[in-house]
């Protein structure tokens, strides 16, 4: 009989263990009447201090740097007052180079078909480029380019003769 009693008690214990779990509910500690909670979504913070802001002397973040540079430099006028100052460097085509002289000469052709002779120091292009060197088969132009952030950067562009027109007489 003791085995039967033990079996019944074991079944009763198993049946009780297989039932639904009861969740333990923890209650918050009671809050004193004069105490204020320090955290939580509905907690009011102390009085906000208003900080004065003045935009005097600060730049507008929605305006372009380049627009500000143009406004300070005056109206946009061509930097080169020559006929070659009306064209971008990419529009000009190198046609001929004469390098055997003390002062080498090159000829560039504008999109209109007109040829212009250039020497070292000649102003070329809309960005105010200057011919820095004339070598065999190429012309090096140095110009100042304004970047998007307003800084100026020195850039060199090389205009080269097409391969079929290049005559290398020095060989």
N, CA and C atoms as an extended XYZ file, in Angstrom:
513
Properties=species:S:1:pos:R:3:atomname:S:1:resname:S:1:resid:I:1 pbc="F F F"
N         0.784       -1.179        0.000 N   UNK     1
C         0.000        0.000        0.000 CA  UNK     1
C         0.840        1.263        0.000 C   UNK     1
N         1.893        1.166        0.595 N   UNK     2
C         2.747        2.340        0.614 CA  UNK     2
C         3.233        2.702       -0.792 C   UNK     2
N         3.339        1.654       -1.624 N   UNK     3
C         3.727        1.951       -2.997 CA  UNK     3
C         2.611        2.675       -3.712 C   UNK     3
N         1.390        2.320       -3.442 N   UNK     4
C         0.256        2.981       -4.087 CA  UNK     4
C         0.155        4.426       -3.615 C   UNK     4
N         0.395        4.650       -2.373 N   UNK     5
C         0.311        6.007       -1.839 CA  UNK     5
C         1.420        6.869       -2.446 C   UNK     5
N         2.591        6.313       -2.539 N   UNK     6
C         3.693        7.046       -3.156 CA  UNK     6
C         3.410        7.343       -4.633 C   UNK     6
N         2.825        6.390       -5.354 N   UNK     7
C         2.506        6.587       -6.765 CA  UNK     7
C         1.463        7.677       -6.924 C   UNK     7
N         0.466        7.712       -6.073 N   UNK     8
C        -0.587        8.726       -6.149 CA  UNK     8
C         0.004       10.100       -5.831 C   UNK     8
N         0.832       10.157       -4.816 N   UNK     9
C         1.462       11.435       -4.485 CA  UNK     9
C         2.364       11.931       -5.620 C   UNK     9
N         3.083       11.006       -6.270 N   UNK    10
C         3.940       11.397       -7.394 CA  UNK    10
C         3.111       11.900       -8.552 C   UNK    10
N         1.985       11.257       -8.857 N   UNK    11
C         1.094       11.717       -9.926 CA  UNK    11
C         0.496       13.086       -9.595 C   UNK    11
N         0.147       13.265       -8.340 N   UNK    12
C        -0.422       14.550       -7.930 CA  UNK    12
C         0.625       15.662       -8.067 C   UNK    12
N         1.858       15.342       -7.708 N   UNK    13
C         2.923       16.331       -7.846 CA  UNK    13
C         3.192       16.649       -9.316 C   UNK    13
N         3.176       15.633      -10.177 N   UNK    14
C         3.357       15.867      -11.615 CA  UNK    14
C         2.217       16.691      -12.194 C   UNK    14
N         1.017       16.401      -11.804 N   UNK    15
C        -0.142       17.136      -12.312 CA  UNK    15
C        -0.070       18.590      -11.870 C   UNK    15
N         0.386       18.830      -10.661 N   UNK    16
C         0.493       20.206      -10.169 CA  UNK    16
C         1.617       20.951      -10.882 C   UNK    16
N         2.697       20.259      -11.205 N   UNK    17
C         3.833       20.896      -11.886 CA  UNK    17
C         3.527       21.197      -13.340 C   UNK    17
N         2.682       20.435      -14.000 N   UNK    18
C         2.364       20.627      -15.416 CA  UNK    18
C         1.331       21.712      -15.639 C   UNK    18
N         0.747       22.225      -14.638 N   UNK    19
C        -0.281       23.250      -14.795 CA  UNK    19
C         0.329       24.586      -15.217 C   UNK    19
N        -0.510       25.605      -15.392 N   UNK    20
C        -0.055       26.938      -15.805 CA  UNK    20
C         0.816       27.553      -14.720 C   UNK    20
N         1.816       28.297      -15.195 N   UNK    21
C         2.693       28.969      -14.256 CA  UNK    21
C         2.037       30.261      -13.806 C   UNK    21
N         2.176       30.548      -12.601 N   UNK    22
C         1.654       31.801      -12.077 CA  UNK    22
C         2.784       32.826      -12.128 C   UNK    22
N         2.492       33.976      -12.686 N   UNK    23
C         3.502       35.029      -12.750 CA  UNK    23
C         3.525       35.773      -11.431 C   UNK    23
N         4.714       36.023      -11.001 N   UNK    24
C         4.841       36.753       -9.762 CA  UNK    24
C         4.750       38.240      -10.074 C   UNK    24
N         3.912       38.909       -9.380 N   UNK    25
C         3.730       40.336       -9.579 CA  UNK    25
C         4.454       41.037       -8.446 C   UNK    25
N         5.403       41.873       -8.870 N   UNK    26
C         6.128       42.649       -7.869 CA  UNK    26
C         5.473       44.005       -7.748 C   UNK    26
N         5.306       44.390       -6.581 N   UNK    27
C         4.728       45.704       -6.351 CA  UNK    27
C         5.859       46.690       -6.123 C   UNK    27
N         5.671       47.903       -6.644 N   UNK    28
C         6.672       48.945       -6.460 CA  UNK    28
C         6.687       49.364       -5.006 C   UNK    28
N         7.837       49.786       -4.595 N   UNK    29
C         7.954       50.255       -3.225 CA  UNK    29
C         7.106       51.499       -3.054 C   UNK    29
N         6.465       51.646       -1.964 N   UNK    30
C         5.622       52.830       -1.764 CA  UNK    30
C         6.469       54.105       -1.758 C   UNK    30
N         5.929       55.126       -2.415 N   UNK    31
C         6.622       56.403       -2.534 CA  UNK    31
C         6.122       57.315       -1.429 C   UNK    31
N         7.053       57.965       -0.825 N   UNK    32
C         6.662       58.887        0.231 CA  UNK    32
C         5.922       60.070       -0.372 C   UNK    32
N         5.161       60.730        0.400 N   UNK    33
C         4.315       61.818       -0.091 CA  UNK    33
C         5.142       62.995       -0.595 C   UNK    33
N         6.260       63.317        0.012 N   UNK    34
C         7.047       64.484       -0.380 CA  UNK    34
C         8.148       64.167       -1.374 C   UNK    34
N         8.426       62.872       -1.666 N   UNK    35
C         9.534       62.504       -2.551 CA  UNK    35
C         9.089       62.544       -4.000 C   UNK    35
N        10.004       62.959       -4.890 N   UNK    36
C         9.718       62.987       -6.322 CA  UNK    36
C        10.511       61.888       -7.003 C   UNK    36
N         9.931       61.202       -7.978 N   UNK    37
C        10.676       60.169       -8.705 CA  UNK    37
C        11.771       60.819       -9.557 C   UNK    37
N        12.898       60.091       -9.739 N   UNK    38
C        14.029       60.656      -10.467 CA  UNK    38
C        14.086       60.185      -11.908 C   UNK    38
N        13.386       59.154      -12.286 N   UNK    39
C        13.415       58.641      -13.653 CA  UNK    39
C        12.012       58.306      -14.100 C   UNK    39
N        11.861       58.141      -15.422 N   UNK    40
C        10.575       57.725      -15.958 CA  UNK    40
C        10.104       58.674      -17.025 C   UNK    40
N         9.157       58.202      -17.834 N   UNK    41
C         8.706       59.039      -18.943 CA  UNK    41
C         7.876       60.236      -18.515 C   UNK    41
N         7.174       60.146      -17.435 N   UNK    42
C         6.318       61.249      -17.026 CA  UNK    42
C         6.970       62.144      -16.006 C   UNK    42
N         8.268       62.015      -15.846 N   UNK    43
C         8.974       62.781      -14.826 CA  UNK    43
C         9.260       64.181      -15.371 C   UNK    43
N         8.874       65.156      -14.650 N   UNK    44
C         9.132       66.540      -15.060 CA  UNK    44
C        10.538       66.926      -14.633 C   UNK    44
N        11.278       67.549      -15.544 N   UNK    45
C        12.633       67.984      -15.226 CA  UNK    45
C        12.566       69.335      -14.546 C   UNK    45
N        13.697       69.742      -14.029 N   UNK    46
C        13.775       71.027      -13.350 CA  UNK    46
C        13.529       72.161      -14.332 C   UNK    46
N        13.512       73.366      -13.869 N   UNK    47
C        13.259       74.497      -14.771 CA  UNK    47
C        14.357       74.596      -15.836 C   UNK    47
N        13.926       74.742      -17.103 N   UNK    48
C        14.888       74.822      -18.210 CA  UNK    48
C        15.487       76.217      -18.261 C   UNK    48
N        16.781       76.244      -18.470 N   UNK    49
C        17.481       77.511      -18.556 CA  UNK    49
C        17.524       77.909      -20.023 C   UNK    49
N        17.068       79.084      -20.335 N   UNK    50
C        17.051       79.552      -21.716 CA  UNK    50
C        18.385       80.226      -22.025 C   UNK    50
N        19.072       79.698      -23.067 N   UNK    51
C        20.371       80.219      -23.448 CA  UNK    51
C        20.181       81.187      -24.616 C   UNK    51
N        20.665       82.398      -24.508 N   UNK    52
C        20.498       83.342      -25.627 CA  UNK    52
C        21.385       82.947      -26.808 C   UNK    52
N        20.871       83.099      -28.030 N   UNK    53
C        21.624       82.778      -29.240 CA  UNK    53
C        21.608       83.989      -30.155 C   UNK    53
N        22.771       84.290      -30.677 N   UNK    54
C        22.886       85.398      -31.613 CA  UNK    54
C        23.582       84.894      -32.872 C   UNK    54
N        22.992       85.146      -34.021 N   UNK    55
C        23.579       84.690      -35.283 CA  UNK    55
C        24.503       85.736      -35.904 C   UNK    55
N        24.796       86.779      -35.180 N   UNK    56
C        25.660       87.834      -35.685 CA  UNK    56
C        27.070       87.280      -35.862 C   UNK    56
N        27.631       87.457      -37.031 N   UNK    57
C        28.990       87.005      -37.310 CA  UNK    57
C        29.088       85.548      -37.712 C   UNK    57
N        27.988       84.835      -37.763 N   UNK    58
C        28.004       83.429      -38.158 CA  UNK    58
C        27.435       83.315      -39.565 C   UNK    58
N        27.950       82.360      -40.318 N   UNK    59
C        27.500       82.215      -41.694 CA  UNK    59
C        26.234       81.371      -41.756 C   UNK    59
N        25.412       81.614      -42.768 N   UNK    60
C        24.185       80.858      -42.982 CA  UNK    60
C        24.550       79.490      -43.542 C   UNK    60
N        24.195       78.387      -42.875 N   UNK    61
C        24.604       77.062      -43.355 CA  UNK    61
C        23.906       76.637      -44.639 C   UNK    61
N        22.880       77.357      -45.051 N   UNK    62
C        22.151       76.976      -46.251 CA  UNK    62
C        22.592       77.750      -47.491 C   UNK    62
N        23.575       78.624      -47.353 N   UNK    63
C        24.105       79.363      -48.497 CA  UNK    63
C        25.398       78.721      -48.967 C   UNK    63
N        25.651       78.806      -50.254 N   UNK    64
C        26.834       78.208      -50.860 CA  UNK    64
C        28.073       79.046      -50.576 C   UNK    64
N        29.199       78.353      -50.359 N   UNK    65
C        30.471       79.051      -50.173 CA  UNK    65
C        30.840       79.822      -51.436 C   UNK    65
N        30.609       79.203      -52.582 N   UNK    66
C        30.987       79.818      -53.847 CA  UNK    66
C        30.179       81.093      -54.072 C   UNK    66
N        28.899       81.077      -53.709 N   UNK    67
C        28.075       82.274      -53.879 CA  UNK    67
C        28.601       83.406      -53.007 C   UNK    67
N        29.065       83.066      -51.796 N   UNK    68
C        29.626       84.099      -50.925 CA  UNK    68
C        30.918       84.664      -51.500 C   UNK    68
N        31.748       83.803      -52.098 N   UNK    69
C        32.987       84.284      -52.708 CA  UNK    69
C        32.705       85.212      -53.877 C   UNK    69
N        31.737       84.838      -54.693 N   UNK    70
C        31.396       85.684      -55.839 CA  UNK    70
C        30.832       87.019      -55.380 C   UNK    70
N        30.073       87.008      -54.291 N   UNK    71
C        29.490       88.255      -53.788 CA  UNK    71
C        30.580       89.199      -53.288 C   UNK    71
N        31.620       88.653      -52.670 N   UNK    72
C        32.680       89.511      -52.158 CA  UNK    72
C        33.640       89.973      -53.247 C   UNK    72
N        33.788       89.161      -54.308 N   UNK    73
C        34.733       89.531      -55.358 CA  UNK    73
C        34.126       90.448      -56.408 C   UNK    73
N        32.838       90.674      -56.348 N   UNK    74
C        32.202       91.564      -57.305 CA  UNK    74
C        31.563       90.783      -58.438 C   UNK    74
N        31.123       91.473      -59.471 N   UNK    75
C        30.456       90.794      -60.571 CA  UNK    75
C        31.415       89.867      -61.311 C   UNK    75
N        30.849       88.799      -61.830 N   UNK    76
C        31.666       87.800      -62.518 CA  UNK    76
C        32.148       88.360      -63.850 C   UNK    76
N        33.429       88.635      -63.927 N   UNK    77
C        34.019       89.126      -65.162 CA  UNK    77
C        35.075       88.133      -65.596 C   UNK    77
N        35.331       88.052      -66.884 N   UNK    78
C        36.344       87.102      -67.330 CA  UNK    78
C        37.709       87.468      -66.761 C   UNK    78
N        38.456       86.469      -66.337 N   UNK    79
C        39.768       86.704      -65.746 CA  UNK    79
C        40.800       87.001      -66.826 C   UNK    79
N        40.575       86.439      -68.002 N   UNK    80
C        41.448       86.728      -69.145 CA  UNK    80
C        40.734       87.701      -70.057 C   UNK    80
N        41.377       88.777      -70.354 N   UNK    81
C        40.761       89.771      -71.232 CA  UNK    81
C        41.111       89.526      -72.697 C   UNK    81
N        41.707       88.380      -72.984 N   UNK    82
C        42.039       88.038      -74.367 CA  UNK    82
C        40.874       87.259      -74.985 C   UNK    82
N        40.983       87.014      -76.276 N   UNK    83
C        39.933       86.249      -76.954 CA  UNK    83
C        39.880       84.810      -76.451 C   UNK    83
N        41.011       84.283      -75.996 N   UNK    84
C        41.045       82.914      -75.484 CA  UNK    84
C        40.406       82.799      -74.096 C   UNK    84
N        40.119       83.914      -73.447 N   UNK    85
C        39.478       83.908      -72.137 CA  UNK    85
C        38.000       83.592      -72.198 C   UNK    85
N        37.439       83.520      -73.395 N   UNK    86
C        36.014       83.209      -73.536 CA  UNK    86
C        35.737       81.714      -73.552 C   UNK    86
N        36.759       80.899      -73.644 N   UNK    87
C        36.579       79.456      -73.814 CA  UNK    87
C        37.145       78.679      -72.625 C   UNK    87
N        36.585       77.521      -72.378 N   UNK    88
C        37.149       76.594      -71.401 CA  UNK    88
C        38.369       75.934      -72.039 C   UNK    88
N        39.286       75.448      -71.218 N   UNK    89
C        40.487       74.805      -71.754 CA  UNK    89
C        40.155       73.547      -72.559 C   UNK    89
N        39.104       72.844      -72.160 N   UNK    90
C        38.725       71.624      -72.872 CA  UNK    90
C        38.196       71.908      -74.271 C   UNK    90
N        37.758       73.143      -74.530 N   UNK    91
C        37.253       73.511      -75.845 CA  UNK    91
C        38.380       73.853      -76.817 C   UNK    91
N        39.543       74.169      -76.290 N   UNK    92
C        40.658       74.550      -77.151 CA  UNK    92
C        41.401       73.302      -77.624 C   UNK    92
N        41.896       73.382      -78.876 N   UNK    93
C        42.619       72.251      -79.456 CA  UNK    93
C        43.995       72.722      -79.882 C   UNK    93
N        45.015       71.980      -79.439 N   UNK    94
C        46.385       72.314      -79.814 CA  UNK    94
C        46.631       71.874      -81.247 C   UNK    94
N        47.109       72.814      -82.077 N   UNK    95
C        47.288       72.542      -83.504 CA  UNK    95
C        48.760       72.425      -83.875 C   UNK    95
N        49.607       73.302      -83.320 N   UNK    96
C        51.023       73.298      -83.694 CA  UNK    96
C        51.881       73.760      -82.522 C   UNK    96
N        53.142       73.253      -82.509 N   UNK    97
C        54.108       73.651      -81.488 CA  UNK    97
C        55.444       73.881      -82.178 C   UNK    97
N        56.087       75.030      -81.890 N   UNK    98
C        57.416       75.332      -82.406 CA  UNK    98
C        58.314       75.501      -81.181 C   UNK    98
N        59.247       74.543      -80.987 N   UNK    99
C        60.050       74.558      -79.763 CA  UNK    99
C        61.521       74.878      -79.989 C   UNK    99
N        61.967       75.038      -81.209 N   UNK   100
C        63.387       75.275      -81.459 CA  UNK   100
C        63.831       76.688      -81.195 C   UNK   100
N        62.975       77.579      -80.767 N   UNK   101
C        63.287       78.992      -80.549 CA  UNK   101
C        63.608       79.258      -79.076 C   UNK   101
N        64.182       80.446      -78.841 N   UNK   102
C        64.446       80.837      -77.458 CA  UNK   102
C        63.132       81.038      -76.704 C   UNK   102
N        62.099       81.527      -77.399 N   UNK   103
C        60.765       81.702      -76.828 CA  UNK   103
C        59.800       80.813      -77.622 C   UNK   103
N        59.536       79.576      -77.170 N   UNK   104
C        58.693       78.656      -77.941 CA  UNK   104
C        57.287       79.219      -78.152 C   UNK   104
N        56.676       78.820      -79.272 N   UNK   105
C        55.349       79.297      -79.654 CA  UNK   105
C        54.478       78.083      -79.942 C   UNK   105
N        53.193       78.192      -79.600 N   UNK   106
C        52.229       77.141      -79.925 CA  UNK   106
C        50.998       77.795      -80.517 C   UNK   106
N        50.223       77.008      -81.255 N   UNK   107
C        48.985       77.519      -81.834 CA  UNK   107
C        47.831       76.662      -81.341 C   UNK   107
N        46.824       77.329      -80.780 N   UNK   108
C        45.612       76.633      -80.346 CA  UNK   108
C        44.454       77.107      -81.205 C   UNK   108
N        43.505       76.211      -81.398 N   UNK   109
C        42.338       76.521      -82.229 CA  UNK   109
C        41.107       76.572      -81.346 C   UNK   109
N        40.361       77.667      -81.477 N   UNK   110
C        39.124       77.849      -80.721 CA  UNK   110
C        37.997       77.065      -81.396 C   UNK   110
N        36.883       76.843      -80.720 N   UNK   111
C        35.765       76.131      -81.334 CA  UNK   111
C        35.217       76.824      -82.580 C   UNK   111
N        35.440       78.114      -82.684 N   UNK   112
C        34.970       78.851      -83.866 CA  UNK   112
C        35.844       78.591      -85.088 C   UNK   112
N        37.007       77.918      -84.899 N   UNK   113
C        37.893       77.607      -86.008 CA  UNK   113
C        39.043       78.585      -86.167 C   UNK   113
N        39.097       79.611      -85.332 N   UNK   114
C        40.146       80.612      -85.405 CA  UNK   114
C        41.349       80.127      -84.598 C   UNK   114
N        42.557       80.300      -85.169 N   UNK   115
C        43.772       79.893      -84.489 CA  UNK   115
C        44.424       81.055      -83.769 C   UNK   115
N        44.984       80.784      -82.595 N   UNK   116
C        45.643       81.817      -81.803 CA  UNK   116
C        47.037       81.337      -81.434 C   UNK   116
N        48.017       82.237      -81.526 N   UNK   117
C        49.390       81.917      -81.113 CA  UNK   117
C        49.522       82.211      -79.624 C   UNK   117
N        50.125       81.281      -78.900 N   UNK   118
C        50.329       81.463      -77.467 CA  UNK   118
C        51.809       81.283      -77.141 C   UNK   118
N        52.277       82.015      -76.175 N   UNK   119
C        53.644       81.915      -75.671 CA  UNK   119
C        53.574       81.718      -74.163 C   UNK   119
N        54.707       81.512      -73.550 N   UNK   120
C        54.750       81.351      -72.105 CA  UNK   120
C        54.269       82.645      -71.454 C   UNK   120
N        53.307       82.531      -70.510 N   UNK   121
C        52.751       83.696      -69.830 CA  UNK   121
C        51.446       84.184      -70.428 C   UNK   121
N        50.989       83.615      -71.554 N   UNK   122
C        49.733       84.034      -72.177 CA  UNK   122
C        48.555       83.556      -71.336 C   UNK   122
N        47.557       84.436      -71.171 N   UNK   123
C        46.354       84.099      -70.404 CA  UNK   123
C        45.403       83.302      -71.296 C   UNK   123
N        44.964       82.131      -70.789 N   UNK   124
C        44.129       81.217      -71.575 CA  UNK   124
C        43.034       80.655      -70.683 C   UNK   124
N        41.784       80.646      -71.158 N   UNK   125
C        40.689       79.967      -70.459 CA  UNK   125
C        39.894       80.868      -69.539 C   UNK   125
N        38.703       80.386      -69.187 N   UNK   126
C        37.793       81.164      -68.352 CA  UNK   126
C        38.269       81.291      -66.910 C   UNK   126
N        39.074       80.357      -66.440 N   UNK   127
C        39.545       80.402      -65.060 CA  UNK   127
C        40.824       81.200      -64.889 C   UNK   127
N        41.244       81.907      -65.917 N   UNK   128
C        42.441       82.729      -65.824 CA  UNK   128
C        43.717       81.922      -65.855 C   UNK   128
N        43.732       80.855      -66.636 N   UNK   129
C        44.928       80.029      -66.746 CA  UNK   129
C        46.042       80.758      -67.471 C   UNK   129
N        47.278       80.400      -67.128 N   UNK   130
C        48.459       81.009      -67.737 CA  UNK   130
C        49.308       79.881      -68.315 C   UNK   130
N        49.822       80.083      -69.526 N   UNK   131
C        50.696       79.084      -70.146 CA  UNK   131
C        51.987       79.034      -69.334 C   UNK   131
N        52.229       77.889      -68.712 N   UNK   132
C        53.409       77.743      -67.855 CA  UNK   132
C        54.607       77.230      -68.632 C   UNK   132
N        54.376       76.343      -69.607 N   UNK   133
C        55.489       75.772      -70.371 CA  UNK   133
C        54.982       75.323      -71.731 C   UNK   133
N        55.868       75.426      -72.714 N   UNK   134
C        55.591       74.893      -74.046 CA  UNK   134
C        56.691       73.892      -74.334 C   UNK   134
N        56.300       72.633      -74.436 N   UNK   135
C        57.259       71.557      -74.680 CA  UNK   135
C        56.966       70.942      -76.039 C   UNK   135
N        57.787       69.990      -76.418 N   UNK   136
C        57.604       69.305      -77.692 CA  UNK   136
C        56.298       68.520      -77.683 C   UNK   136
N        55.320       68.972      -78.436 N   UNK   137
C        54.047       68.261      -78.565 CA  UNK   137
C        53.010       68.578      -77.511 C   UNK   137
N        53.305       69.505      -76.587 N   UNK   138
C        52.314       69.811      -75.554 CA  UNK   138
C        52.502       71.210      -74.990 C   UNK   138
N        51.405       71.724      -74.418 N   UNK   139
C        51.399       73.031      -73.752 CA  UNK   139
C        50.830       72.812      -72.353 C   UNK   139
N        51.527       73.309      -71.333 N   UNK   140
C        51.073       73.169      -69.940 CA  UNK   140
C        50.460       74.489      -69.497 C   UNK   140
N        49.205       74.435      -69.034 N   UNK   141
C        48.488       75.617      -68.568 CA  UNK   141
C        48.219       75.454      -67.076 C   UNK   141
N        48.574       76.464      -66.289 N   UNK   142
C        48.327       76.462      -64.846 CA  UNK   142
C        47.210       77.438      -64.551 C   UNK   142
N        46.221       76.981      -63.761 N   UNK   143
C        45.101       77.843      -63.410 CA  UNK   143
C        44.672       77.580      -61.970 C   UNK   143
N        43.995       78.575      -61.380 N   UNK   144
C        43.460       78.449      -60.032 CA  UNK   144
C        41.999       78.066      -60.140 C   UNK   144
N        41.626       76.984      -59.448 N   UNK   145
C        40.252       76.492      -59.487 CA  UNK   145
C        39.640       76.662      -58.102 C   UNK   145
N        38.410       77.181      -58.037 N   UNK   146
C        37.709       77.348      -56.765 CA  UNK   146
C        36.910       76.081      -56.494 C   UNK   146
N        37.178       75.450      -55.356 N   UNK   147
C        36.463       74.231      -54.970 CA  UNK   147
C        35.116       74.586      -54.360 C   UNK   147
N        34.314       73.566      -54.070 N   UNK   148
C        32.975       73.780      -53.515 CA  UNK   148
C        33.016       74.403      -52.126 C   UNK   148
N        34.071       74.142      -51.364 N   UNK   149
C        34.157       74.710      -50.018 CA  UNK   149
C        34.760       76.109      -50.012 C   UNK   149
N        35.061       76.654      -51.181 N   UNK   150
C        35.550       78.022      -51.277 CA  UNK   150
C        37.056       78.158      -51.336 C   UNK   150
N        37.787       77.082      -51.137 N   UNK   151
C        39.247       77.159      -51.207 CA  UNK   151
C        39.696       77.146      -52.657 C   UNK   151
N        40.851       77.724      -52.894 N   UNK   152
C        41.396       77.751      -54.246 CA  UNK   152
C        42.518       76.728      -54.346 C   UNK   152
N        42.562       76.073      -55.482 N   UNK   153
C        43.572       75.037      -55.702 CA  UNK   153
C        44.235       75.263      -57.048 C   UNK   153
N        45.554       75.115      -57.090 N   UNK   154
C        46.304       75.286      -58.323 CA  UNK   154
C        46.237       73.976      -59.113 C   UNK   154
N        45.838       74.065      -60.378 N   UNK   155
C        45.712       72.874      -61.214 CA  UNK   155
C        46.454       73.089      -62.531 C   UNK   155
N        47.060       72.026      -63.016 N   UNK   156
C        47.748       72.091      -64.301 CA  UNK   156
C        47.005       71.236      -65.309 C   UNK   156
N        46.796       71.805      -66.473 N   UNK   157
C        46.155       71.101      -67.573 CA  UNK   157
C        47.148       71.035      -68.722 C   UNK   157
N        47.247       69.870      -69.328 N   UNK   158
C        48.182       69.691      -70.439 CA  UNK   158
C        47.370       69.537      -71.723 C   UNK   158
N        47.621       70.434      -72.665 N   UNK   159
C        47.032       70.325      -74.004 CA  UNK   159
C        48.056       69.619      -74.877 C   UNK   159
N        47.660       68.502      -75.494 N   UNK   160
C        48.596       67.723      -76.317 CA  UNK   160
C        48.174       67.738      -77.775 C   UNK   160
N        49.196       67.623      -78.620 N   UNK   161
C        48.930       67.476      -80.049 CA  UNK   161
C        48.350       66.090      -80.304 C   UNK   161
N        47.425       65.973      -81.247 N   UNK   162
C        46.966       64.637      -81.622 CA  UNK   162
C        48.137       63.830      -82.186 C   UNK   162
N        48.119       62.510      -82.041 N   UNK   163
C        49.230       61.644      -82.463 CA  UNK   163
C        49.566       61.790      -83.940 C   UNK   163
N        48.545       61.896      -84.789 N   UNK   164
C        48.802       61.953      -86.238 CA  UNK   164
C        49.434       63.287      -86.655 C   UNK   164
N        49.249       64.356      -85.887 N   UNK   165
C        49.811       65.650      -86.244 CA  UNK   165
C        51.162       65.903      -85.591 C   UNK   165
N        51.527       65.046      -84.656 N   UNK   166
C        52.769       65.263      -83.941 CA  UNK   166
C        53.967       64.895      -84.818 C   UNK   166
N        54.818       65.865      -85.078 N   UNK   167
C        56.044       65.619      -85.849 CA  UNK   167
C        57.211       65.764      -84.890 C   UNK   167
N        57.893       64.708      -84.659 N   UNK   168
C        59.041       64.772      -83.765 CA  UNK   168
C        60.287       64.847      -84.626 C   UNK   168
N        60.794       66.053      -84.808 N   UNK   169
C        61.932       66.266      -85.688 CA  UNK   169
C        63.264       66.056      -84.980 C   UNK   169
N        63.239       65.829      -83.687 N   UNK   170
C        64.461       65.702      -82.922 CA  UNK   170
C        65.035       64.301      -83.007 C   UNK   170
N        64.347       63.314      -83.550 N   UNK   171
C        64.837       61.936      -83.600 CA  UNK   171
C        65.839       61.713      -84.686 C   UNK   171
